[in-house]
């Protein structure tokens, strides 16, 4: 039996309780990223990020549960997950685009939009059972968002203290 088939069969044996735990962890990890944005008074905060992470995990869980329910051919499971992930990335991109504001000289919300996108990826990772990778990506994202803030602020200090980037002339 191939490794791919064994992995697919394992995926078909996961209970709804396991998926609920995955959704909860994805919400917690997403909310953790959103906490920084909340403290910065960004357009999206803890609740938005928690919902994006949990929603991504729920979508991927739905794909796996549908395959489990209809006893689909395990070899098609990865194709379904890929299509679901692609749709989710596009949908979350639309959500992130709503957080970006452009004025004549400045752009606001790019970090918020990018971190919403990463939160969806974390939800997908946790939803597929990649606990270590999901937690690791959350830690790396926090290092980037919080740890690099002093560097960002030393390079450009906006007048109003918000997350603003100069577009130049």
N, C-alpha and C positions, 0 to 999 in steps of 0.2 A: 504494500500500500504506500502511495506517495505521501510525502510530508504535507503537501498542499491539501490532499484529501483528508488527512488526519486532522489538520488544523480546521478545515471546514466542518468536519464532523463534530469536533470539540465546540465550535461556535454554535452548532445547532443544539447543543445540550445545555445551554445557559438558561437559567431560570429568570423570571421577571424580577425576582428579588435582587439578583446579581445586577441586572440592568438598572434597577432603582438605586442601588448603591453606587453604581458608576455615574448616574445622573447627579446624585448628591455630591460626589467628589468633584465632578466637573463644575457644578455650581459653586462649590467652596473655592476651588482654584480660580475660577473666573471672577468671583467676588473679591478674591484677594488682589487680583490685578486692578479691579475697579476701585478698590479702596484708595489707591494713589490718585486716580482720576477724580474721585469724590473730594478728596482733600484739596485738590487743585481747582475745584469748582468747574470741572470740565462738563461738557454737554452730557456725557454718559458717566455713570458711577457704579457703585456696588451692585445695585439691583439690575441694571442693564447688563453688566458683565456676567453676573451670576445666571441671568436668564439665557444669554447667548451660549455660555458654556453648557448649561443643562440642556438647552434646546438642541445643540449639536450632538450631545450624547444620546438624547432621546431619538433623534432622527436616525442615527446609525443603528441604535437598538431596534427601532422599528423595522429596518431592512432585514436585520438578522432574525427577528421574531417572525416576520412574514415568511421568510424562507423556512423557518422551523415549522410554522403552522401548515404550510402547504406541502411540506416535505419536498422542497425543491431540490434539484440536482446540486449537490454541494459545489461543483465546479463553477456554477454560475454566481455563487455568492459574492466573490470578489468583484465581478463586473457590476453587480447591483450596488455594492458599497462604493465603487469608484464613481458611478453616476450620481449617487446620493451626495457624496463628498463634493463633486463638481457643482451640483446645484446649490449646496450649502455655501460654498465659497462665493458664488455669484450673489446669492441673497444677502450674505453678510457684507459683501462689498457695497451693496446698495445701502444697507444700514449705516456702514461706516461713512459713506459719501454724505449722508445727512448730517454728520458731525463736523464736516469741513465747511468753513466759511471763508470767503475771499472778499477782501475789500480792495480798494484801488492800489494799496501799497503792501498789504499784509495778508497772510494766510493763517487761519486758526483751526485747530482741531486735527491736525495730521497725526499727532501722537495718539489721540483718542481713537481715530479711525484705524490706525495700524494695530493698536492693542485690542480693539474689538475683533479684528481679523484673527489675531493670534489666539484670542480666547475661544473662537470657534474651532480652531485647530486643536486646542487643548481638549475641548469637549469631544471632538472626534476621536482623539487618542484615548481618552478615558472610556468613551463609549465602546471602543473596540477592545478594551481590556488592556491597553498599553499603559498600565499604572505608572511605572517608573519613568517612561518617556514623557507622559503628561505632567507629572510632578516636576520632572527635570526642566521641561520647557517653561513651566510656570516660574520656577526659580530663576532661570536665565532671563525671562521677560522682566521679572522684578529687578534684577541686577541692571538691566538696560534702562528701564523706566525710572527707577529710583536712584540707582548708583551713578548713572551718567548725568543726572540733573545738575549737579554742581558744575560740570564741564560745560553743559549747555548754557547755564545761567552766566558763567564767566565770559562766554563768547558774545552773548547778546542779552542785555537786560531790557525787556520791554517796559514801557512807561507804566502800564497798568498791572504788571506782574503776572500776566496770563501767559499761556503757552502759545506764543506768537512767533512767526518766522517772517523776516523781511524778504520781500520778493525782489527788491532792488529797483533800479530806475526803469 
